[in-house]
Each structure stands twice: as structure tokens, then as C-alpha cells.
Amino acid sequence: MPQPVNSGDAEPRYRVLSTWSRIRERAPILVGFVGLVIVLSVLSPYFLTVSNWLTLITQTSMMAIVALGETLVILTGGIDLSSGPVVGLVGMLSAGLLVRNHQPVILVLVIGLLIGAVVGLINGLSVTRLRMAPFIVTLATGAMA
């Protein structure tokens, strides 16, 4: 465990050791990512194209938003197993409204947000007012979605 760094009389080597220990902890992730990029760029000539990277960023951004919400739930000591299925449900309903019913995008966005909010409200009220276990409530909601 690195020593705390005081602004006054702390030795600079503690700060350097702390920084190097953090870099060492994260190095395997960076090496794995760089290795994956190298392998995939060798296997496919399309991997390093701008359109492919935009597609990757677009597709992972949705999961990043869900992961951020799930992180907040876990940090507060809860658990939510229904976030993935609810995102899938909202995505399928939104796609159906857009493609089959030719609804405006703004309307579909509002409907999707409302569906997610209603499911979240049902989960929240079930846990707080009915005193049901969050694990069971969100597992059941995920199974229904």
C-alpha cells in the first residue's frame, strides 16, 4: 500500500511509486487491448477503417450507458438484473415502431424512455414499498422483459 502523499514534506518517491504501481496494475489491460487490435487488423483489412471504429464506438456506447447506471446501483448497495433485458425490450419495441409503424424518431425516443422509466418505477416501488428483495424483483422483471 503506497504511503499518503502530503503537500508539505512528503518525499517525491512515494508519489512516483504510487504512480508506477497504478500503471503496473493496468498494464495487462492495455497490453491485451493493443494485442487484440494488432491481431484483428492483421486478420481483416477493414478493421482499422474509420467506419468500423465509428460502428464499434456506437455499439459499445449503449452498453457503456447501461454499465454506468448499473455501477451507480451497485455503489449504493443494490443489484439490478433487469437492465439488460429491459434495454433489449425497449430496443425491439422502438425498432418495431420505427420500421413497421413509421413513427417519428422523437416519439419513439419518448416512448422508449417512458417504458424504461415505468419498468424502473415498478422495480423501485416493489423494493421500497413492498419490501421485496431487489434480486428477486429484478430477476422477475428481467424474465418478463
CNS distance restraints for C-alpha pairs under 8 A (distance, minus, plus):
assign (resid   2 and name CA) (resid  14 and name CA) 6.77 0.50 0.50
assign (resid   2 and name CA) (resid  17 and name CA) 7.23 0.50 0.50
assign (resid   2 and name CA) (resid  18 and name CA) 5.63 0.50 0.50
assign (resid   3 and name CA) (resid  14 and name CA) 6.28 0.50 0.50
assign (resid   3 and name CA) (resid  18 and name CA) 7.97 0.50 0.50
assign (resid   4 and name CA) (resid  14 and name CA) 7.75 0.50 0.50
assign (resid   5 and name CA) (resid  10 and name CA) 5.85 0.50 0.50
assign (resid   5 and name CA) (resid  11 and name CA) 7.90 0.50 0.50
assign (resid   5 and name CA) (resid  14 and name CA) 6.84 0.50 0.50
assign (resid   5 and name CA) (resid  15 and name CA) 6.46 0.50 0.50
assign (resid   6 and name CA) (resid  10 and name CA) 5.25 0.50 0.50
assign (resid  10 and name CA) (resid  14 and name CA) 7.66 0.50 0.50
assign (resid  11 and name CA) (resid  15 and name CA) 7.64 0.50 0.50
assign (resid  12 and name CA) (resid  16 and name CA) 6.50 0.50 0.50
assign (resid  13 and name CA) (resid  17 and name CA) 5.97 0.50 0.50
assign (resid  14 and name CA) (resid  18 and name CA) 6.01 0.50 0.50
assign (resid  15 and name CA) (resid  19 and name CA) 6.21 0.50 0.50
assign (resid  16 and name CA) (resid  20 and name CA) 6.13 0.50 0.50
assign (resid  17 and name CA) (resid  21 and name CA) 6.04 0.50 0.50
assign (resid  18 and name CA) (resid  22 and name CA) 6.34 0.50 0.50
assign (resid  19 and name CA) (resid  23 and name CA) 6.27 0.50 0.50
assign (resid  20 and name CA) (resid  24 and name CA) 6.03 0.50 0.50
assign (resid  21 and name CA) (resid  25 and name CA) 6.21 0.50 0.50
assign (resid  22 and name CA) (resid  26 and name CA) 6.45 0.50 0.50
assign (resid  23 and name CA) (resid  27 and name CA) 5.90 0.50 0.50
assign (resid  24 and name CA) (resid  28 and name CA) 7.83 0.50 0.50
assign (resid  26 and name CA) (resid  30 and name CA) 6.67 0.50 0.50
assign (resid  27 and name CA) (resid  31 and name CA) 6.06 0.50 0.50
assign (resid  28 and name CA) (resid  32 and name CA) 5.96 0.50 0.50
assign (resid  29 and name CA) (resid  33 and name CA) 6.14 0.50 0.50
assign (resid  30 and name CA) (resid  34 and name CA) 6.13 0.50 0.50
assign (resid  31 and name CA) (resid  35 and name CA) 5.98 0.50 0.50
assign (resid  32 and name CA) (resid  36 and name CA) 6.04 0.50 0.50
assign (resid  33 and name CA) (resid  37 and name CA) 6.22 0.50 0.50
assign (resid  34 and name CA) (resid  38 and name CA) 6.21 0.50 0.50
assign (resid  35 and name CA) (resid  39 and name CA) 6.18 0.50 0.50
assign (resid  36 and name CA) (resid  40 and name CA) 6.03 0.50 0.50
assign (resid  37 and name CA) (resid  41 and name CA) 5.94 0.50 0.50
assign (resid  38 and name CA) (resid  42 and name CA) 6.22 0.50 0.50
assign (resid  39 and name CA) (resid  43 and name CA) 6.22 0.50 0.50
assign (resid  40 and name CA) (resid  44 and name CA) 6.04 0.50 0.50
assign (resid  40 and name CA) (resid  47 and name CA) 6.50 0.50 0.50
assign (resid  41 and name CA) (resid  45 and name CA) 6.18 0.50 0.50
assign (resid  41 and name CA) (resid  46 and name CA) 7.48 0.50 0.50
assign (resid  41 and name CA) (resid  47 and name CA) 5.26 0.50 0.50
assign (resid  41 and name CA) (resid  48 and name CA) 6.12 0.50 0.50
assign (resid  46 and name CA) (resid  52 and name CA) 6.99 0.50 0.50
assign (resid  47 and name CA) (resid  52 and name CA) 6.09 0.50 0.50
assign (resid  47 and name CA) (resid  53 and name CA) 7.56 0.50 0.50
assign (resid  48 and name CA) (resid  52 and name CA) 6.91 0.50 0.50
assign (resid  48 and name CA) (resid  53 and name CA) 7.03 0.50 0.50
assign (resid  49 and name CA) (resid  53 and name CA) 6.50 0.50 0.50
assign (resid  50 and name CA) (resid  54 and name CA) 6.16 0.50 0.50
assign (resid  51 and name CA) (resid  55 and name CA) 6.17 0.50 0.50
assign (resid  52 and name CA) (resid  56 and name CA) 6.19 0.50 0.50
assign (resid  53 and name CA) (resid  57 and name CA) 6.10 0.50 0.50
assign (resid  54 and name CA) (resid  58 and name CA) 6.04 0.50 0.50
assign (resid  55 and name CA) (resid  59 and name CA) 6.10 0.50 0.50
assign (resid  56 and name CA) (resid  60 and name CA) 6.08 0.50 0.50
assign (resid  57 and name CA) (resid  61 and name CA) 5.92 0.50 0.50
assign (resid  58 and name CA) (resid  62 and name CA) 7.20 0.50 0.50
assign (resid  59 and name CA) (resid  63 and name CA) 7.43 0.50 0.50
assign (resid  60 and name CA) (resid  64 and name CA) 6.13 0.50 0.50
assign (resid  61 and name CA) (resid  65 and name CA) 6.28 0.50 0.50
assign (resid  62 and name CA) (resid  66 and name CA) 6.47 0.50 0.50
assign (resid  63 and name CA) (resid  67 and name CA) 5.96 0.50 0.50
assign (resid  64 and name CA) (resid  68 and name CA) 6.06 0.50 0.50
assign (resid  65 and name CA) (resid  69 and name CA) 6.43 0.50 0.50
assign (resid  66 and name CA) (resid  70 and name CA) 6.14 0.50 0.50
assign (resid  66 and name CA) (resid  83 and name CA) 7.03 0.50 0.50
assign (resid  66 and name CA) (resid  84 and name CA) 7.67 0.50 0.50
assign (resid  67 and name CA) (resid  71 and name CA) 5.95 0.50 0.50
assign (resid  68 and name CA) (resid  72 and name CA) 6.45 0.50 0.50
assign (resid  69 and name CA) (resid  73 and name CA) 6.45 0.50 0.50
assign (resid  70 and name CA) (resid  74 and name CA) 6.17 0.50 0.50
assign (resid  70 and name CA) (resid  79 and name CA) 7.79 0.50 0.50
assign (resid  70 and name CA) (resid  80 and name CA) 6.90 0.50 0.50
assign (resid  70 and name CA) (resid  83 and name CA) 7.64 0.50 0.50
assign (resid  71 and name CA) (resid  75 and name CA) 6.01 0.50 0.50
assign (resid  72 and name CA) (resid  76 and name CA) 6.40 0.50 0.50
assign (resid  73 and name CA) (resid  77 and name CA) 6.67 0.50 0.50
assign (resid  73 and name CA) (resid  78 and name CA) 5.34 0.50 0.50
assign (resid  73 and name CA) (resid  79 and name CA) 6.19 0.50 0.50
assign (resid  73 and name CA) (resid  80 and name CA) 7.05 0.50 0.50
assign (resid  74 and name CA) (resid  78 and name CA) 5.04 0.50 0.50
assign (resid  74 and name CA) (resid  79 and name CA) 5.75 0.50 0.50
assign (resid  78 and name CA) (resid 134 and name CA) 6.99 0.50 0.50
assign (resid  79 and name CA) (resid 134 and name CA) 6.29 0.50 0.50
assign (resid  79 and name CA) (resid 135 and name CA) 6.20 0.50 0.50
assign (resid  79 and name CA) (resid 138 and name CA) 7.87 0.50 0.50
assign (resid  80 and name CA) (resid 134 and name CA) 6.99 0.50 0.50
assign (resid  80 and name CA) (resid 135 and name CA) 6.85 0.50 0.50
assign (resid  80 and name CA) (resid 138 and name CA) 5.51 0.50 0.50
assign (resid  80 and name CA) (resid 139 and name CA) 7.79 0.50 0.50
assign (resid  81 and name CA) (resid 135 and name CA) 7.02 0.50 0.50
assign (resid  81 and name CA) (resid 138 and name CA) 5.08 0.50 0.50
assign (resid  81 and name CA) (resid 139 and name CA) 5.44 0.50 0.50
assign (resid  81 and name CA) (resid 142 and name CA) 6.42 0.50 0.50
assign (resid  82 and name CA) (resid  86 and name CA) 5.95 0.50 0.50
assign (resid  82 and name CA) (resid 138 and name CA) 4.96 0.50 0.50
assign (resid  82 and name CA) (resid 139 and name CA) 6.09 0.50 0.50
assign (resid  82 and name CA) (resid 140 and name CA) 7.89 0.50 0.50
assign (resid  82 and name CA) (resid 141 and name CA) 5.79 0.50 0.50
assign (resid  82 and name CA) (resid 142 and name CA) 4.07 0.50 0.50
assign (resid  82 and name CA) (resid 143 and name CA) 7.81 0.50 0.50
assign (resid  82 and name CA) (resid 145 and name CA) 7.90 0.50 0.50
assign (resid  83 and name CA) (resid  87 and name CA) 6.13 0.50 0.50
assign (resid  83 and name CA) (resid 142 and name CA) 7.31 0.50 0.50
assign (resid  84 and name CA) (resid  88 and name CA) 6.31 0.50 0.50
assign (resid  84 and name CA) (resid 142 and name CA) 7.55 0.50 0.50
assign (resid  85 and name CA) (resid  89 and name CA) 6.10 0.50 0.50
assign (resid  85 and name CA) (resid 142 and name CA) 5.21 0.50 0.50
assign (resid  85 and name CA) (resid 143 and name CA) 7.58 0.50 0.50
assign (resid  85 and name CA) (resid 145 and name CA) 5.59 0.50 0.50
assign (resid  86 and name CA) (resid  90 and name CA) 6.07 0.50 0.50
assign (resid  86 and name CA) (resid 116 and name CA) 6.76 0.50 0.50
assign (resid  86 and name CA) (resid 119 and name CA) 7.78 0.50 0.50
assign (resid  86 and name CA) (resid 142 and name CA) 6.65 0.50 0.50
assign (resid  86 and name CA) (resid 145 and name CA) 5.76 0.50 0.50
assign (resid  87 and name CA) (resid  91 and name CA) 5.99 0.50 0.50
assign (resid  87 and name CA) (resid 116 and name CA) 7.67 0.50 0.50
assign (resid  88 and name CA) (resid  92 and name CA) 6.13 0.50 0.50
assign (resid  88 and name CA) (resid 145 and name CA) 7.93 0.50 0.50
assign (resid  89 and name CA) (resid  93 and name CA) 6.14 0.50 0.50
assign (resid  89 and name CA) (resid 145 and name CA) 5.91 0.50 0.50
assign (resid  90 and name CA) (resid  94 and name CA) 5.89 0.50 0.50
assign (resid  90 and name CA) (resid 112 and name CA) 5.49 0.50 0.50
assign (resid  90 and name CA) (resid 115 and name CA) 6.93 0.50 0.50
assign (resid  90 and name CA) (resid 116 and name CA) 7.00 0.50 0.50
assign (resid  91 and name CA) (resid  95 and name CA) 6.05 0.50 0.50
assign (resid  91 and name CA) (resid 112 and name CA) 7.69 0.50 0.50
assign (resid  92 and name CA) (resid  96 and name CA) 6.14 0.50 0.50
assign (resid  93 and name CA) (resid  97 and name CA) 6.19 0.50 0.50
assign (resid  93 and name CA) (resid 112 and name CA) 7.65 0.50 0.50
assign (resid  94 and name CA) (resid  98 and name CA) 6.14 0.50 0.50
assign (resid  94 and name CA) (resid 108 and name CA) 5.81 0.50 0.50
assign (resid  94 and name CA) (resid 109 and name CA) 7.51 0.50 0.50
assign (resid  94 and name CA) (resid 111 and name CA) 7.87 0.50 0.50
assign (resid  94 and name CA) (resid 112 and name CA) 6.35 0.50 0.50
assign (resid  95 and name CA) (resid  99 and name CA) 5.92 0.50 0.50
assign (resid  95 and name CA) (resid 100 and name CA) 7.98 0.50 0.50
assign (resid  96 and name CA) (resid 100 and name CA) 5.36 0.50 0.50
assign (resid  96 and name CA) (resid 101 and name CA) 6.85 0.50 0.50
assign (resid  97 and name CA) (resid 101 and name CA) 4.95 0.50 0.50
assign (resid  97 and name CA) (resid 102 and name CA) 6.26 0.50 0.50
assign (resid  97 and name CA) (resid 103 and name CA) 5.77 0.50 0.50
assign (resid  97 and name CA) (resid 108 and name CA) 6.68 0.50 0.50
assign (resid  98 and name CA) (resid 102 and name CA) 4.82 0.50 0.50
assign (resid  98 and name CA) (resid 103 and name CA) 5.22 0.50 0.50
assign (resid  98 and name CA) (resid 104 and name CA) 7.07 0.50 0.50
assign (resid  98 and name CA) (resid 105 and name CA) 7.00 0.50 0.50
assign (resid  98 and name CA) (resid 108 and name CA) 7.03 0.50 0.50
assign (resid  99 and name CA) (resid 103 and name CA) 7.90 0.50 0.50
assign (resid 103 and name CA) (resid 107 and name CA) 6.81 0.50 0.50
assign (resid 103 and name CA) (resid 108 and name CA) 6.67 0.50 0.50
assign (resid 104 and name CA) (resid 108 and name CA) 6.37 0.50 0.50
assign (resid 105 and name CA) (resid 109 and name CA) 6.14 0.50 0.50
assign (resid 106 and name CA) (resid 110 and name CA) 6.26 0.50 0.50
assign (resid 107 and name CA) (resid 111 and name CA) 6.14 0.50 0.50
assign (resid 108 and name CA) (resid 112 and name CA) 6.02 0.50 0.50
assign (resid 109 and name CA) (resid 113 and name CA) 6.15 0.50 0.50
assign (resid 110 and name CA) (resid 114 and name CA) 6.09 0.50 0.50
assign (resid 111 and name CA) (resid 115 and name CA) 6.15 0.50 0.50
assign (resid 112 and name CA) (resid 116 and name CA) 6.29 0.50 0.50
assign (resid 113 and name CA) (resid 117 and name CA) 6.02 0.50 0.50
assign (resid 114 and name CA) (resid 118 and name CA) 6.00 0.50 0.50
assign (resid 115 and name CA) (resid 119 and name CA) 6.24 0.50 0.50
assign (resid 116 and name CA) (resid 120 and name CA) 6.12 0.50 0.50
assign (resid 117 and name CA) (resid 121 and name CA) 5.98 0.50 0.50
assign (resid 118 and name CA) (resid 122 and name CA) 6.14 0.50 0.50
assign (resid 119 and name CA) (resid 123 and name CA) 6.21 0.50 0.50
assign (resid 119 and name CA) (resid 141 and name CA) 7.89 0.50 0.50
assign (resid 120 and name CA) (resid 124 and name CA) 5.97 0.50 0.50
assign (resid 121 and name CA) (resid 125 and name CA) 5.97 0.50 0.50
assign (resid 122 and name CA) (resid 126 and name CA) 5.98 0.50 0.50
assign (resid 123 and name CA) (resid 127 and name CA) 6.26 0.50 0.50
assign (resid 123 and name CA) (resid 134 and name CA) 7.84 0.50 0.50
assign (resid 123 and name CA) (resid 137 and name CA) 6.36 0.50 0.50
assign (resid 123 and name CA) (resid 138 and name CA) 6.55 0.50 0.50
assign (resid 123 and name CA) (resid 141 and name CA) 7.59 0.50 0.50
assign (resid 124 and name CA) (resid 128 and name CA) 6.02 0.50 0.50
assign (resid 125 and name CA) (resid 129 and name CA) 5.21 0.50 0.50
assign (resid 125 and name CA) (resid 130 and name CA) 6.77 0.50 0.50
assign (resid 126 and name CA) (resid 130 and name CA) 4.94 0.50 0.50
assign (resid 126 and name CA) (resid 131 and name CA) 6.51 0.50 0.50
assign (resid 126 and name CA) (resid 132 and name CA) 5.92 0.50 0.50
assign (resid 126 and name CA) (resid 137 and name CA) 7.01 0.50 0.50
assign (resid 127 and name CA) (resid 131 and name CA) 4.95 0.50 0.50
assign (resid 127 and name CA) (resid 132 and name CA) 4.80 0.50 0.50
assign (resid 127 and name CA) (resid 133 and name CA) 6.17 0.50 0.50
assign (resid 127 and name CA) (resid 134 and name CA) 5.74 0.50 0.50
assign (resid 127 and name CA) (resid 137 and name CA) 7.18 0.50 0.50
assign (resid 128 and name CA) (resid 132 and name CA) 7.45 0.50 0.50
assign (resid 132 and name CA) (resid 136 and name CA) 7.40 0.50 0.50
assign (resid 132 and name CA) (resid 137 and name CA) 6.73 0.50 0.50
assign (resid 133 and name CA) (resid 137 and name CA) 6.22 0.50 0.50
assign (resid 134 and name CA) (resid 138 and name CA) 5.94 0.50 0.50
assign (resid 135 and name CA) (resid 139 and name CA) 5.94 0.50 0.50
assign (resid 136 and name CA) (resid 140 and name CA) 6.04 0.50 0.50
assign (resid 137 and name CA) (resid 141 and name CA) 6.15 0.50 0.50
assign (resid 138 and name CA) (resid 142 and name CA) 5.93 0.50 0.50
assign (resid 139 and name CA) (resid 143 and name CA) 6.21 0.50 0.50
assign (resid 140 and name CA) (resid 144 and name CA) 6.24 0.50 0.50
assign (resid 141 and name CA) (resid 145 and name CA) 6.12 0.50 0.50
